[in-house]
């Protein structure tokens, strides 16, 4: 039977070639034919949703080189981790709009770093409009996979995350189910709250290979369930009644034993049998990101045997894959 093609999702645009979450990163992903793009969203001091991987922006913008913002450098505890740097919630949108995007991994991706300091930060509303226009220009549906970042943290400092996002989605015409929208988060509480605001989308729960979700840890401490506990039969039964899908670290999907990949984790089929969509993140060709059996040589930036790893992922018959190099992903997963 022919293998079905998963959705190919441009993870932060096309960060294998351009600084993540920059305008050119998304433009390139859309030109390369992805089914959807994935923006991470955090907030400014005046409640504007902006597209950044984290609210700490020292590695993804030129803020550290801007003397007018030197006094904004501080240390905060974000999801249980102490971080020092500059944070989006300490800037208004007008201030953030003066910053420029930078490559987060310049040693691994020097080609992308050559575009540093040339593009401003995007608002979430900018990205929604960009995708809508691309869909009209290309004559096809293109989706948005919205990842809500640090919802419990932002809620703890006074932000009504669900209401802010619901308002932005409604203003852009992405709230009523007419355009393909997926909402994802490592915190299921954030998904429930946005669904309760009437947003019509598919809600997907992100799960790490280790640890526990911060919303539950903040509420229940060390007794809160781990990610692994939520992938047991009992956990999957609960999730199937509460979300539309799960998105797994590829370490969970690839059953690695004795230094080799021995197939696909049974959790994928178990979830799909319960009616859950299953996605995985992130398909990247560089040695630094490949499972150990697929690395070739010692150069972390060099491409390893990514096709072999992606074949194992494709054989899992997933509903969607996140890719950093959309041209490779579109070609491979639709082959």
ABEGO torsion letter per residue (X at the ends): XBBBBBBBBBBGEBAAABBBGBAAAAAAAAAAGBABBBBBBBBBAAGBBBBBABABAAAABAAAABAAAAAABBBBBBGGBBBBEBBAAABBAAAAAABBBBBABAAABAAAAAABGABBBBBAAAAAAAAAAAAAAAGBBBBBBBBBBGAAAAAAAGBBAAAAAAAAAAAAGAAAGABBBBBBBABAAAAAAAAAAGBBBBBBBBBBABEBBAAAAAAAEAABBBAAAAABAAAAAAAAAABABBBBBAAAABBBBGGBBAEBBAAAAAAAAAGBBBBBOBBBABAAABBAAABBEABAABBBBAAAAAAAAAAAGBABBBBABAAAAAAAAAX
